[in-house]
Amino acid sequence: MAYAPVRPDRSLPPVRVNLFSDTQTRPSAAMKAAMMQAELGDEQAGDDPTVMALCERMAALTGQQAAMFLPSGTMCNQIAILTHTRPGDEILAHESAHIVASEGGGPGALARAVVLGLHGERGMFDAATLKAALREKRRNAPPQTLVAVEQTSNAGGGSVWPVDLLAEVLTTAHDCGLRIHMDGARLMNAAVAAGVEARAMTAGCDSVWLDFTKGLGAPLGAVLCGSADFIDAAWRWKQRLGGSLRQAGICAAACLYALDHNVDRLAEDHANARRLAAGLAQVPGLRVETPETNLVFFDTAGAGLTADALAEQARSRGVLVSTMGAHRVRACTHIDVDAAGVDLAVQVVAEVTPAGAPFTIC
Ligand SMILES: *Cc1c(COP(=O)(O)O)cnc(C)c1O
């Protein structure tokens, strides 16, 4: 069976502006220098000083007791699910969640858990929706043990769960005996956009993780945080899945560098996202969702164009975007894109959108 390639065709003209994903950022020279200087040990033996420093820092940042370094965010989600649930358990998550749509059916394949998709605007749901989805504890019902929230919600438009809404969902989950897991792939984008400490959003969660390969610009790595008992249990799954590492400090050093240098600047990505949205909104036929962080979604239906067609034509002029649905395009700002790149992208999208009038940058 053939799958559509994720990578764009390399025979195409060079990429001038890459808005495909913040995962495509490259480590800067300074970040690489920090990696070269990292003190290293054996991560699997709990003895890599740089990984240990990163984990301590992440536990403090999220208001949790302990933390564990992992190669990827997907592994954080899957290990958290494996640790929190037993086969046959039901996880409640937004229907558009990454664990539902983009992890290869991992919850079913690995934890043998089922996921119940909840509705809600912009990838979020409220306590009433959660309550309405709770089942009576009957022998023939799946045990509901875990609620998963995504901060920011990716498919929800890079939306930020307000602290109050999170607290309400968290309290409801706990009152009803469920644990709560936060997929914090872009947690720092949420914290910067909301102007709060990350721990204000994460302290009550039973597990939470942050990805370093997105807006933070590291080449790989994610850190899963939780109680000391949770992290102990999670370590067994890390070992079973082959996620225990050796001189991983070389990668943890990039993550520490990112925490020191690349968090506050996420505000620039958010400003560039707003600039991009404002530019795209001027292109006739495009319907642009108001960005809250670094993800800009727009709908091409009004321009008589599919998302794939727009992406292909933009690509032929050096601008990379991704698609999420028949008419839904995602453009993602990040550390390797500046305001001039954003303006160029707007110009190219205007040129390839049929209803688009000749466009000038103002
Ligand atoms: C990217 C992403 C993941 C997966 O992270 P990887 O590091 O790419 O495995 C999980 N959840 C969300 C919301 C994401 O955006």
The ligand as a MOL file (V3000), in Angstrom:
LIG
                    3D

  0  0  0     0  0            999 V3000
M  V30 BEGIN CTAB
M  V30 COUNTS 15 15 0 0 0
M  V30 BEGIN ATOM
M  V30 1 C 4.0050 17.1190 16.9270 0
M  V30 2 C 2.9740 16.6930 17.8860 0
M  V30 3 C 3.0850 15.4740 18.5610 0
M  V30 4 C 4.1750 14.4690 18.2690 0
M  V30 5 O 5.4490 14.9310 18.5230 0
M  V30 6 P 6.7180 14.2810 17.7810 0
M  V30 7 O 7.8620 14.8240 18.5530 0
M  V30 8 O 6.6520 14.7500 16.3700 0
M  V30 9 O 6.5850 12.7980 17.9020 0
M  V30 10 C 2.1170 15.1630 19.4850 0
M  V30 11 N 1.1110 16.0080 19.7620 0
M  V30 12 C 0.9680 17.1830 19.1370 0
M  V30 13 C -0.1650 18.0850 19.4970 0
M  V30 14 C 1.8880 17.5680 18.1600 0
M  V30 15 O 1.7220 18.7350 17.5260 0
M  V30 END ATOM
M  V30 BEGIN BOND
M  V30 1 1 1 2
M  V30 2 1 2 3
M  V30 3 2 2 14
M  V30 4 1 3 4
M  V30 5 2 3 10
M  V30 6 1 4 5
M  V30 7 1 5 6
M  V30 8 2 6 7
M  V30 9 1 6 8
M  V30 10 1 6 9
M  V30 11 1 10 11
M  V30 12 2 11 12
M  V30 13 1 12 13
M  V30 14 1 12 14
M  V30 15 1 14 15
M  V30 END BOND
M  V30 END CTAB
M  END
